[in-house]
């Protein structure tokens, strides 16, 4: 007969592990959730893997245990529980109750003892037992029927070590019961079990594998080796015996047990769903199936042309109408409409009627009705192929959601429904699946597609009214309507126009990189004295740290670390380091840009990037497929890549505008520091000025090194740089870096005042904001962990500066775009890269386009320190820059 399975979970251990593994998370009510979220992910992983019939979770209580009575200092070295973790213990217990999962705790005993008791009980009841804990102490409980499972994180992935009794013996060298004695000899710093001085893990295992237990080892202490261990074993024998008692997990905690109380019941219930919604565990909600409210006869599907026209006539009489193009993997399968006079309808598209149906909708899209959507840029790009312009797009809910919470994972309709309507609907992934098992639309029930399509327009419609009021309350309507919404058309046109590539030049660049990589490879082999896989960190580590004997990296189970930071510190130790760093630079250039651009080159020799408006927390635009914003320009060989980007024909030319030190100018403006402001107004070299101020030398005597160091300080201050980080960057002592930063604040006192006030306000509000009221929530500020809190404070210092700069360039983009259209110039804004804009213009309109370009960029916003940009023209992007 097949044994039934029980899953036992060490509640405190797994919760603690999750807390430190996952960055600070809070829901919209400010409740800490990272430990609970991590715990549940681990819980569900083992539920899926083990498929248990019974489940129990054990927890510690804060009261002393019998071990404290034995030894006052037991666990005396432990730090207090972080304030962010404490409430999450109660929270996970509430969630477990709702999931009908039994948890056990007993005053005077630890969770370990409860687990020992449960494991022993279920084994005797002939169950197959899995015990999940992050604590190796549990190995003493392993038998052939009790498996101990220990989750470990390696390279960002969770792996599980599994031990039964034979595994413990094979991997550690002692039996599970002998493992108690090993721990007693070596002690345990985390539990403050004293052990025996000078006996570490290896010596302890050696002693116990020979003598089987502490008592026998003590009796034979004279023959124990090494000598120091022998002497200490004799001297500290009472301490060793005490340590064994402290380390032993008991199996007879006085609790009444019956298998039935742990029988798995209904985990997937409405109470749990509600809890996960409140905690904002959207990814976990997918485990609970498609549970949106069944809507009987609410939505209708229409295929008859006359009926479509009739419904659109009703829509054209409304003030607000929400629409959605049903987009699955970039393919549009239909259109849904929702407004207050209809319950929502859906018109499916197929290859035979697509153009005809789209043309029926033309009048609606081009009308002056206020339209609401969720993914308007994609829809505008799609409709452009039919020469349809969406007129009077009044509200895009993905933009609204982004402005109201820039840290959201996505702004799809299901997330918006949870966040703003308190409703839970199935996501695209829940309906269609993902990866290789993803279903096509023909495999999904028609009624489900109808629901999915219409809910998107319904959610958009209902969310608009709530979002509008929240934006108004936050003073963010101007940010929304004057900056973000107009930008949709700008980015849409940039995506449609693309940027041309000189294919011949790209192939030559690719070939040149290939040849350089070959030469470098030969040189690396010659310098190393042998051939090896340069791309393998393990093989490179062996060459550097074993063969060449370099110091600077410790060996782990996966080998030596050879990341960029490690190699940078070793540059001066051996010529091989520079060669390897150059090799990595060139191979990345080749794979990411030369090969990568060739892979996405369209038939017209253009690349068409997607510009993302709702990704970054600072408000910056990002670029994907391909990413045109990360082309390296600090190295000459990286800058060369810009030569391959050319205008569409010989009649056109590129104009480039690049804001000059915009973040420092914003800092000067916000802080009101007169020295900084005047420096910009007088067109002084800001880095030379800072060097003169900090190093107390006349401007004309500032050396290039001093100017370079001052530049690092100037930009570092914007990002809240620490003295330690500055010392690493400049390769100077921490004390020197401290002096640089203190010298900076001495000369620019209002900058210091501003940064301190900004951090103070962010602590009080929980967020930082730009001059245009763009917000970024910073939950890390509430952390008791110094490193996390410091990170939050650096974010608070930087976000208003970087975010304001991002807002300003968006304003410039909107104005340049509008002026070009107003004056009917043969020109296009085609690219935005951080603080830089690129225009393609017909040579006949070049002068006028440049005038507009200069004016609108430098007058996008009035800074006390004035906006200034560098402008140039050229026959390729390299020349224009």
FENKALIN-V717018 format. One record per residue. N is the residue number from 0. OMEGA is omega in whole degrees, 0 to 359 (none if undefined). BURIAL is 1 if it has 24 or more other ideal C-beta (glycine too) atoms within 12 Angstrom, else 0. D_LAST is the distance of its C-alpha to the last C-alpha in Angstrom with 2 decimals. Layout:
<<N:OMEGA:BURIAL:D_LAST> <N:OMEGA:BURIAL:D_LAST>>
//
This chain:
<<0:182:0:76.59> <1:180:0:72.84> <2:172:0:72.05> <3:185:1:70.35> <4:173:1:67.10> <5:177:1:66.25> <6:178:1:62.86> <7:184:1:63.07> <8:176:1:60.04> <9:189:1:59.69> <10:183:1:58.32> <11:182:1:57.34> <12:182:1:55.82> <13:178:1:53.62> <14:180:1:52.66> <15:179:1:51.77> <16:181:1:49.73> <17:181:1:47.82> <18:183:1:47.20> <19:182:1:45.41> <20:185:1:43.62> <21:179:1:41.96> <22:181:1:39.76> <23:175:1:41.25> <24:171:1:41.84> <25:172:1:43.49> <26:186:1:44.41> <27:177:1:43.89> <28:178:0:47.10> <29:179:0:45.82> <30:178:1:48.19> <31:186:1:47.08> <32:188:1:47.05> <33:181:1:45.19> <34:179:1:48.42> <35:180:1:50.23> <36:180:1:47.41> <37:178:1:47.25> <38:183:1:51.06> <39:176:1:51.32> <40:178:1:48.77> <41:179:1:50.86> <42:183:1:54.06> <43:177:1:53.06> <44:182:1:51.85> <45:173:1:55.34> <46:180:1:57.02> <47:184:0:55.30> <48:187:0:56.05> <49:185:1:59.63> <50:185:0:60.77> <51:174:1:63.40> <52:183:1:66.51> <53:181:1:66.74> <54:174:1:64.20> <55:177:1:64.64> <56:179:1:62.32> <57:179:1:63.60> <58:168:1:62.49> <59:167:1:63.40> <60:183:0:64.92> <61:183:0:64.12> <62:179:0:67.78> <63:179:0:69.11> <64:179:1:70.44> <65:179:0:73.45> <66:176:1:71.26> <67:178:0:70.70> <68:177:0:74.50> <69:190:0:74.70> <70:186:1:71.99> <71:186:0:70.78> <72:181:0:67.47> <73:183:1:66.55> <74:183:1:62.83> <75:182:0:62.98> <76:183:0:59.66> <77:176:0:57.67> <78:176:0:55.10> <79:179:0:55.76> <80:178:0:54.32> <81:182:1:50.89> <82:180:0:51.34> <83:183:1:48.88> <84:187:1:51.06> <85:181:0:54.49> <86:182:1:54.41> <87:175:1:52.99> <88:177:1:56.26> <89:183:0:58.16> <90:181:1:55.52> <91:178:1:55.74> <92:177:1:59.52> <93:180:0:59.37> <94:180:1:57.14> <95:177:1:59.51> <96:181:0:62.45> <97:179:1:60.85> <98:182:1:60.24> <99:177:0:63.94> <100:182:1:63.11> <101:172:1:65.80> <102:187:1:64.73> <103:175:1:67.20> <104:184:1:67.46> <105:179:1:70.48> <106:179:0:71.12> <107:182:0:71.94> <108:178:1:70.10> <109:176:1:66.57> <110:179:1:64.67> <111:182:1:65.24> <112:178:1:68.99> <113:179:1:68.77> <114:177:1:66.74> <115:180:1:69.29> <116:180:1:72.07> <117:182:1:70.39> <118:179:1:69.52> <119:180:1:73.10> <120:184:1:74.55> <121:177:1:72.61> <122:179:1:73.27> <123:177:0:76.98> <124:176:0:76.68> <125:176:0:75.41> <126:168:1:71.78> <127:190:1:68.72> <128:169:1:66.72> <129:181:1:62.95> <130:184:1:62.00> <131:179:1:58.34> <132:174:1:57.39> <133:188:1:54.72> <134:181:1:57.57> <135:176:1:59.08> <136:184:1:62.36> <137:182:1:63.10> <138:179:1:63.64> <139:181:1:67.22> <140:185:1:67.89> <141:169:1:66.93> <142:177:1:69.70> <143:179:0:69.73> <144:179:1:69.69> <145:179:1:67.32> <146:176:1:63.71> <147:183:1:61.39> <148:185:1:57.75> <149:178:1:55.11> <150:177:1:51.51> <151:177:0:48.89> <152:177:0:45.10> <153:179:0:43.25> <154:176:0:39.48> <155:181:0:39.37> <156:179:0:42.21> <157:174:1:45.81> <158:184:0:48.37> <159:172:0:52.12> <160:183:1:54.64> <161:182:1:58.09> <162:158:1:61.36> <163:186:1:64.96> <164:182:1:67.73> <165:177:0:67.31> <166:179:1:63.52> <167:180:1:64.10> <168:183:0:66.53> <169:188:0:64.29> <170:184:0:60.99> <171:177:1:62.38> <172:177:0:65.70> <173:176:1:68.07> <174:178:1:69.63> <175:181:1:68.50> <176:177:1:71.51> <177:179:1:70.90> <178:176:1:67.31> <179:182:1:68.85> <180:177:1:70.39> <181:181:1:67.13> <182:180:1:65.42> <183:179:1:68.44> <184:185:1:68.26> <185:182:1:64.54> <186:181:1:64.32> <187:183:1:61.50> <188:184:0:59.27> <189:178:0:58.03> <190:183:1:61.64> <191:171:0:62.90> <192:192:1:65.52> <193:182:1:66.67> <194:178:1:67.56> <195:181:1:68.81> <196:176:0:66.91> <197:175:0:65.31> <198:178:1:65.59> <199:187:0:62.26> <200:183:0:61.62> <201:180:0:62.32> <202:180:1:65.54> <203:179:1:66.65> <204:180:1:66.23> <205:181:1:68.10> <206:185:1:70.96> <207:177:1:71.37> <208:180:1:71.12> <209:187:0:74.04> <210:173:1:76.15> <211:177:0:75.10> <212:183:1:75.27> <213:184:1:75.12> <214:179:0:78.86> <215:179:0:79.70> <216:179:1:77.01> <217:179:1:78.55> <218:182:0:82.00> <219:188:0:80.69> <220:184:1:78.30> <221:181:0:79.78> <222:178:0:78.53> <223:177:1:75.02> <224:1:0:72.27> <225:186:0:70.40> <226:182:0:72.79> <227:178:0:70.70> <228:179:1:70.60> <229:181:1:74.37> <230:183:0:75.06> <231:179:1:72.82> <232:178:1:74.24> <233:184:0:77.65> <234:186:0:76.66> <235:185:1:74.56> <236:179:1:76.62> <237:178:0:77.28> <238:179:1:73.59> <239:179:1:72.93> <240:177:1:75.52> <241:181:1:74.04> <242:179:1:70.57> <243:178:1:71.92> <244:180:1:73.43> <245:185:1:70.17> <246:185:1:68.19> <247:175:1:70.62> <248:181:1:69.67> <249:185:1:72.90> <250:183:1:73.85> <251:175:0:76.49> <252:183:1:74.78> <253:176:0:77.43> <254:178:1:75.79> <255:185:0:77.45> <256:172:1:75.74> <257:181:0:76.12> <258:186:1:73.77> <259:183:0:73.89> <260:181:0:72.07> <261:180:1:68.96> <262:182:0:69.16> <263:181:1:65.84> <264:184:0:66.02> <265:176:0:63.63> <266:188:1:60.22> <267:181:0:58.39> <268:186:0:59.82> <269:178:0:58.69> <270:180:0:59.03> <271:178:1:56.49> <272:180:1:54.14> <273:180:0:54.38> <274:180:1:53.78> <275:177:1:50.66> <276:181:1:49.34> <277:179:1:49.99> <278:179:1:48.35> <279:175:1:45.39> <280:187:1:45.91> <281:181:1:44.46> <282:179:1:44.10> <283:179:1:47.75> <284:181:1:48.95> <285:179:1:48.15> <286:189:1:51.15> <287:175:1:53.44> <288:182:0:53.08> <289:189:1:52.40> <290:177:1:54.29> <291:181:1:53.05> <292:178:0:55.92> <293:185:0:57.63> <294:187:0:57.30> <295:177:0:60.20> <296:182:0:59.78> <297:183:0:56.88> <298:178:1:54.24> <299:175:1:54.92> <300:182:1:53.38> <301:176:1:53.46> <302:182:1:53.18> <303:185:0:55.25> <304:182:0:53.18> <305:179:0:55.61> <306:177:0:55.64> <307:180:1:51.82> <308:181:0:51.87> <309:180:0:54.63> <310:179:1:52.74> <311:176:1:49.58> <312:177:0:51.73> <313:180:0:52.80> <314:183:1:49.22> <315:178:1:48.18> <316:185:0:50.75> <317:176:1:49.25> <318:179:0:47.00> <319:175:1:45.01> <320:175:1:44.66> <321:177:1:42.94> <322:177:1:41.80> <323:171:1:40.44> <324:182:1:39.38> <325:188:1:40.96> <326:176:1:38.06> <327:181:1:38.99> <328:176:0:36.22> <329:179:0:34.17> <330:181:0:37.28> <331:184:1:38.93> <332:179:1:42.72> <333:182:1:43.84> <334:175:1:43.51> <335:181:1:45.37> <336:176:1:46.20> <337:172:1:47.73> <338:190:1:49.01> <339:182:0:52.04> <340:179:0:54.36> <341:175:1:53.80> <342:178:1:54.04> <343:176:1:51.04> <344:185:1:50.86> <345:177:1:48.91> <346:180:1:48.35> <347:175:1:47.66> <348:168:1:45.60> <349:187:0:46.37> <350:185:0:45.37> <351:187:0:48.11> <352:188:0:47.51> <353:184:1:43.91> <354:180:0:42.72> <355:181:0:46.03> <356:179:1:45.87> <357:180:1:42.24> <358:175:0:43.24> <359:180:1:46.16> <360:185:1:43.73> <361:183:1:41.50> <362:179:0:43.42> <363:183:1:43.24> <364:184:1:39.46> <365:181:0:38.88> <366:181:1:41.53> <367:175:0:41.17> <368:177:1:42.84> <369:187:1:41.02> <370:179:1:39.78> <371:183:1:39.36> <372:175:1:37.65> <373:185:1:36.38> <374:193:1:33.58> <375:183:1:32.41> <376:177:1:28.89> <377:183:1:30.39> <378:178:1:33.17> <379:178:1:30.99> <380:180:1:29.00> <381:184:1:32.39> <382:178:1:34.05> <383:180:0:31.29> <384:176:0:32.70> <385:182:1:35.82> <386:177:0:33.99> <387:175:1:35.19> <388:178:0:33.33> <389:182:1:34.64> <390:175:0:35.57> <391:169:1:36.45> <392:188:1:35.19> <393:184:1:36.65> <394:174:1:36.27> <395:186:1:34.64> <396:176:1:36.62> <397:176:1:34.02> <398:179:1:31.81> <399:179:1:34.94> <400:181:1:35.83> <401:181:1:32.37> <402:182:1:32.35> <403:176:1:35.94> <404:185:1:35.32> <405:181:1:31.78> <406:180:1:33.33> <407:180:1:35.10> <408:174:0:35.03> <409:183:1:34.63> <410:176:1:35.49> <411:188:1:37.63> <412:183:1:40.76> <413:177:1:43.11> <414:178:1:41.25> <415:180:1:41.07> <416:179:1:44.80> <417:187:1:45.68> <418:188:1:43.57> <419:180:1:44.49> <420:183:1:47.69> <421:181:0:49.32> <422:181:1:49.87> <423:178:1:49.40> <424:183:1:48.46> <425:177:1:47.63> <426:177:1:44.03> <427:182:1:42.65> <428:179:1:43.05> <429:183:1:46.66> <430:188:1:47.50> <431:185:1:45.68> <432:179:0:45.36> <433:177:0:42.40> <434:184:0:41.36> <435:182:0:43.76> <436:182:0:46.52> <437:181:0:44.60> <438:173:0:46.84> <439:184:0:46.04> <440:180:1:46.80> <441:180:0:49.99> <442:182:0:51.38> <443:178:1:51.29> <444:181:0:54.17> <445:182:0:53.55> <446:180:0:54.73> <447:177:1:52.17> <448:179:1:49.30> <449:179:1:50.67> <450:183:1:50.77> <451:183:1:47.28> <452:185:1:45.74> <453:178:1:47.64> <454:182:1:47.25> <455:178:1:43.49> <456:178:1:43.87> <457:179:1:46.79> <458:179:1:44.92> <459:182:1:42.00> <460:184:1:44.52> <461:183:1:46.50> <462:183:1:43.57> <463:186:1:41.91> <464:179:1:44.72> <465:180:1:44.69> <466:182:1:40.91> <467:181:1:40.88> <468:179:0:43.51> <469:177:1:41.76> <470:179:1:38.45> <471:180:0:40.52> <472:181:0:42.32> <473:185:1:39.06> <474:184:0:37.58> <475:180:1:34.82> <476:179:1:35.47> <477:177:0:32.69> <478:181:1:30.21> <479:190:1:31.52> <480:183:1:31.98> <481:183:0:29.22> <482:189:1:26.31> <483:184:1:27.06> <484:178:1:29.14> <485:182:1:26.95> <486:180:1:23.99> <487:180:1:26.05> <488:179:1:25.52> <489:182:1:21.76> <490:177:1:21.45> <491:180:1:24.12> <492:177:1:22.30> <493:180:1:19.05> <494:182:1:21.36> <495:185:1:23.22> <496:180:1:20.38> <497:178:1:18.47> <498:186:1:15.53> <499:179:1:16.40> <500:173:1:16.32> <501:187:1:17.04> <502:180:0:20.19> <503:180:0:21.10> <504:179:1:17.87> <505:178:1:18.36> <506:178:0:21.97> <507:178:0:21.18> <508:178:1:18.85> <509:180:1:21.73> <510:180:0:24.24> <511:179:0:22.45> <512:179:1:22.38> <513:180:0:26.01> <514:179:0:27.08> <515:180:1:25.52> <516:178:1:27.23> <517:180:0:30.49> <518:179:0:30.42> <519:180:1:29.69> <520:179:1:32.49> <521:182:0:34.95> <522:178:0:34.02> <523:179:1:34.49> <524:182:0:37.87> <525:181:0:38.94> <526:181:1:38.04> <527:181:1:39.73> <528:177:0:42.73> <529:176:0:42.82> <530:177:0:40.99> <531:179:1:40.11> <532:184:0:37.82> <533:182:1:34.65> <534:180:0:33.55> <535:178:0:36.84> <536:181:1:36.78> <537:182:0:40.58> <538:178:1:40.73> <539:179:1:37.97> <540:179:1:39.85> <541:180:0:43.07> <542:187:1:41.49> <543:192:1:39.88> <544:176:1:42.59> <545:182:0:45.75> <546:183:0:45.43> <547:175:1:43.31> <548:179:0:44.78> <549:178:1:41.61> <550:177:0:42.08> <551:178:1:39.78> <552:179:1:40.44> <553:180:0:43.65> <554:175:0:45.05> <555:180:0:45.56> <556:181:0:47.27> <557:180:0:44.10> <558:181:0:43.35> <559:173:1:41.06> <560:177:1:37.76> <561:180:1:34.89> <562:186:0:31.97> <563:182:0:28.77> <564:180:0:30.26> <565:183:1:33.42> <566:179:1:31.75> <567:180:0:29.43> <568:184:0:32.64> <569:187:1:34.17> <570:187:0:31.48> <571:186:0:33.77> <572:183:0:36.89> <573:180:1:36.36> <574:180:0:33.93> <575:184:1:34.12> <576:180:1:32.06> <577:180:0:28.86> <578:180:1:29.44> <579:179:1:29.93> <580:177:1:26.83> <581:179:1:24.72> <582:180:1:26.65> <583:179:1:25.90> <584:183:1:22.14> <585:180:1:22.24> <586:177:1:24.75> <587:177:1:22.77> <588:184:1:19.64> <589:184:1:22.01> <590:186:0:24.13> <591:188:1:21.73> <592:182:1:18.76> <593:180:1:20.00> <594:184:0:23.50> <595:180:1:22.63> <596:178:1:20.27> <597:181:1:22.88> <598:182:0:25.51> <599:181:1:24.00> <600:180:1:22.83> <601:181:0:24.77> <602:180:0:26.82> <603:180:0:24.29> <604:174:1:21.64> <605:169:1:19.80> <606:183:1:19.45> <607:182:1:20.79> <608:172:1:20.04> <609:181:1:22.38> <610:186:1:21.11> <611:186:1:23.71> <612:188:1:24.72> <613:183:1:27.76> <614:189:1:26.93> <615:180:1:25.61> <616:182:1:27.97> <617:183:1:25.41> <618:179:1:24.40> <619:175:1:20.91> <620:174:1:20.11> <621:185:1:20.13> <622:180:1:19.32> <623:173:0:21.82> <624:359:0:22.90> <625:175:1:20.28> <626:181:1:18.48> <627:184:1:14.78> <628:184:1:14.21> <629:177:0:15.35> <630:186:1:13.20> <631:180:0:13.35> <632:180:0:10.42> <633:178:0:12.89> <634:181:0:14.29> <635:181:0:12.96> <636:175:1:14.83> <637:179:1:13.26> <638:180:0:9.63> <639:182:1:11.24> <640:181:1:12.11> <641:180:1:8.84> <642:183:1:10.10> <643:181:1:13.05> <644:187:1:11.62> <645:175:1:12.34> <646:186:1:13.82> <647:177:1:17.56> <648:182:0:18.83> <649:180:0:18.32> <650:186:0:19.11> <651:182:1:15.92> <652:177:1:12.28> <653:169:1:9.24> <654:182:1:8.40> <655:175:1:6.07> <656:185:1:8.10> <657:179:1:8.37> <658:180:1:11.92> <659:174:1:12.80> <660:187:1:15.51> <661:182:1:16.94> <662:177:1:19.59> <663:177:1:20.93> <664:177:1:21.12> <665:177:1:22.99> <666:179:1:25.24> <667:181:1:26.05> <668:185:1:26.89> <669:182:1:29.03> <670:182:1:30.82> <671:181:0:31.40> <672:187:1:31.13> <673:181:0:31.44> <674:179:1:30.09> <675:182:1:26.78> <676:181:1:26.63> <677:178:0:27.48> <678:179:1:24.92> <679:180:1:22.13> <680:181:0:23.98> <681:178:0:24.34> <682:177:0:20.71> <683:174:1:22.03> <684:189:1:20.27> <685:181:1:21.46> <686:177:1:21.62> <687:179:1:23.54> <688:180:1:25.77> <689:178:1:26.56> <690:180:1:27.37> <691:182:1:29.60> <692:187:1:31.30> <693:184:1:31.86> <694:175:1:32.81> <695:175:0:34.71> <696:177:0:33.40> <697:182:0:32.30> <698:186:0:28.59> <699:181:0:28.70> <700:178:0:30.35> <701:181:1:27.90> <702:176:0:27.04> <703:179:0:23.73> <704:179:0:25.64> <705:179:1:26.84> <706:179:1:23.45> <707:178:0:22.16> <708:178:1:25.26> <709:177:1:24.91> <710:178:1:21.38> <711:179:1:23.02> <712:181:1:25.78> <713:183:1:23.63> <714:178:1:21.81> <715:180:1:25.03> <716:180:1:27.06> <717:183:1:25.00> <718:177:1:26.04> <719:185:1:29.59> <720:177:1:29.37> <721:178:1:32.79> <722:180:1:33.94> <723:181:0:34.53> <724:179:1:30.99> <725:179:1:29.54> <726:178:1:32.01> <727:182:0:30.92> <728:185:1:27.20> <729:181:1:27.93> <730:177:0:30.98> <731:180:1:33.28> <732:178:0:36.57> <733:180:0:36.89> <734:178:0:38.78> <735:179:0:35.97> <736:177:1:33.50> <737:179:0:36.08> <738:179:0:36.31> <739:184:1:32.55> <740:178:1:32.58> <741:177:0:35.83> <742:178:1:34.56> <743:183:1:31.51> <744:177:1:33.84> <745:182:0:36.23> <746:178:1:33.69> <747:187:1:32.12> <748:183:0:35.36> <749:175:1:34.30> <750:179:1:31.54> <751:179:1:34.36> <752:181:0:36.57> <753:183:1:33.95> <754:180:1:33.30> <755:180:0:37.06> <756:179:0:37.80> <757:179:1:35.16> <758:179:1:36.69> <759:180:0:40.15> <760:180:0:39.37> <761:176:1:37.84> <762:182:0:41.02> <763:185:0:43.11> <764:184:0:41.27> <765:179:1:40.02> <766:171:1:36.47> <767:183:1:33.50> <768:181:1:31.74> <769:176:1:28.77> <770:182:1:29.11> <771:176:1:29.29> <772:170:1:32.11> <773:184:1:30.27> <774:168:1:32.46> <775:176:1:32.39> <776:182:1:35.82> <777:181:1:36.27> <778:180:1:39.59> <779:180:1:38.95> <780:181:1:39.90> <781:185:1:43.48> <782:173:1:43.70> <783:177:0:46.26> <784:186:1:44.16> <785:183:0:42.43> <786:179:0:39.32> <787:181:1:38.84> <788:178:1:39.55> <789:176:0:37.11> <790:179:1:34.40> <791:180:1:35.30> <792:177:1:35.10> <793:176:1:31.60> <794:180:1:30.58> <795:178:1:32.37> <796:190:1:30.47> <797:189:1:27.00> <798:179:1:27.44> <799:182:1:27.77> <800:181:1:24.58> <801:180:1:22.33> <802:178:1:24.13> <803:177:1:23.80> <804:179:1:20.01> <805:178:1:20.09> <806:182:1:22.46> <807:182:1:20.40> <808:175:1:17.31> <809:177:1:19.94> <810:179:1:21.45> <811:180:1:18.22> <812:180:1:17.83> <813:184:1:21.48> <814:178:1:21.34> <815:180:1:18.35> <816:182:1:20.07> <817:182:0:23.41> <818:178:1:22.50> <819:179:1:20.96> <820:182:0:24.25> <821:184:0:26.44> <822:174:0:25.27> <823:179:0:25.36> <824:176:1:21.99> <825:185:0:20.98> <826:179:1:17.84> <827:168:1:17.08> <828:189:1:15.21> <829:185:1:14.47> <830:173:1:12.76> <831:178:1:12.92> <832:179:1:11.90> <833:183:1:13.74> <834:189:1:12.39> <835:175:1:9.38> <836:180:1:10.18> <837:180:1:9.19> <838:170:1:11.61> <839:186:1:13.15> <840:174:1:15.27> <841:185:1:17.96> <842:181:0:17.38> <843:180:0:20.61> <844:188:1:19.33> <845:185:1:15.91> <846:181:0:17.16> <847:179:1:19.10> <848:180:1:16.52> <849:178:1:14.11> <850:179:0:17.23> <851:182:1:18.03> <852:182:1:14.63> <853:184:1:14.69> <854:186:0:18.37> <855:178:1:18.57> <856:186:1:15.90> <857:177:1:17.40> <858:179:0:20.90> <859:179:1:20.93> <860:181:1:23.29> <861:175:0:25.00> <862:174:1:24.55> <863:181:1:26.80> <864:180:1:23.89> <865:175:1:21.76> <866:178:1:18.55> <867:179:1:15.53> <868:175:1:11.86> <869:182:0:8.88> <870:177:1:7.94> <871:179:1:6.32> <872:179:1:7.41> <873:180:1:7.72> <874:168:1:10.38> <875:186:1:8.69> <876:179:1:6.09> <877:180:1:5.27> <878:183:0:5.38> <879:181:1:3.79> <880:none:1:0.00>>
//
